[in-house]
Amino acid sequence: MKEQGGIDIVMMADGTTGMRATFEPGWTWEKDEKPLLGSPVSCPMRHTGYCIAGTLVVRMVDTGKETSIGPGDFFEIPPGHDGYVSGSEQVRMILFSAPDNQSTDHPH
């Protein structure tokens, strides 16, 4: 994925992680990420974060519904998605993750 983007991970003492993700124009989950995960049908992870720049389109594989995430958007993406960079601008996001020892299934 180096040519099309990257993810930097920070691990806090309490187990919380934060990630800075960068995706270049032309990046797609199908082409650039799926092979790195063992080629699942869709992304098995939940993502929560904030978009700094660019537009990422997220598609729920089971329904085909697409949602655009752009600058200034907070988001929560459930498992079962793929996605791609829309347009010619680099996508920059900050992603948050709960500590491994805490449940992420809490009411919002």
C-alpha positions in Angstrom: 0.0 0.0 0.0 3.1 2.3 0.2 2.5 3.8 -3.3 -1.1 4.6 -2.6 -1.1 5.5 1.1 -0.2 4.5 4.5 -1.2 4.3 8.2 0.8 5.4 11.2 -0.3 3.9 14.5 0.2 5.4 18.0 -0.5 3.1 21.0 -1.3 4.8 24.3 -0.5 3.4 27.8 -4.2 2.4 28.4 -4.4 0.4 25.2 -6.1 3.1 23.2 -4.8 3.4 19.7 -4.9 6.3 17.2 -4.0 6.2 13.6 -3.2 8.7 10.9 -4.3 7.4 7.5 -3.3 8.8 4.1 -4.8 7.6 0.9 -3.6 8.9 -2.5 -6.0 9.6 -5.5 -6.7 6.2 -7.1 -6.6 4.2 -3.9 -9.3 1.6 -3.6 -9.8 -0.9 -0.8 -10.3 -3.7 -3.3 -6.9 -3.1 -5.0 -4.7 -1.7 -2.3 -5.9 -3.1 1.1 -7.9 -6.3 0.5 -4.8 -8.4 -0.5 -3.0 -7.3 2.7 -5.9 -8.7 4.8 -6.0 -12.1 3.1 -8.7 -11.1 0.6 -11.9 -11.1 2.6 -15.1 -10.2 0.9 -15.2 -6.8 2.7 -13.3 -5.0 5.5 -14.0 -6.8 8.8 -13.1 -3.8 11.0 -15.1 -1.0 12.5 -13.5 2.5 12.0 -14.3 5.7 14.0 -12.5 8.9 13.1 -12.3 12.4 11.6 -11.6 13.4 8.0 -9.1 16.2 7.6 -8.8 16.4 3.8 -10.1 14.7 0.6 -13.1 12.6 0.0 -13.4 8.9 0.8 -16.4 7.0 -0.5 -17.4 4.0 1.7 -19.7 1.3 0.2 -21.5 -1.2 2.3 -20.9 -4.5 0.4 -24.2 -6.2 1.3 -26.5 -3.2 0.3 -24.3 -1.3 -2.2 -25.1 1.9 -0.3 -22.3 4.5 -0.7 -21.5 7.3 1.7 -19.0 10.1 1.0 -16.8 11.3 3.9 -15.2 14.7 3.5 -13.2 17.3 5.4 -14.7 18.1 8.8 -16.7 14.9 9.0 -16.7 12.6 12.0 -17.5 9.0 11.0 -18.2 5.5 12.2 -18.0 2.8 9.6 -19.3 -0.7 10.5 -17.6 -3.9 9.3 -18.7 -5.1 5.9 -17.5 -2.2 3.8 -15.0 -1.3 1.1 -14.1 2.1 -0.2 -12.2 4.3 -2.6 -10.7 7.8 -2.9 -13.0 10.1 -4.9 -11.4 12.9 -6.9 -7.8 14.1 -7.2 -7.1 15.1 -3.6 -5.2 13.0 -1.1 -7.4 11.8 1.8 -6.1 12.4 5.3 -7.9 11.0 8.3 -7.4 10.4 12.0 -8.9 7.1 13.2 -9.6 6.2 16.9 -9.9 2.8 18.5 -11.0 1.8 22.0 -8.6 -0.1 24.3 -8.7 -3.9 23.6 -9.9 -4.6 27.1 -13.1 -2.4 26.7 -16.2 -3.3 24.8 -16.9 -1.2 21.7 -20.6 -2.3 21.8 -21.9 0.6 23.8 -24.8 2.9 23.1 -24.0 6.2 21.3 
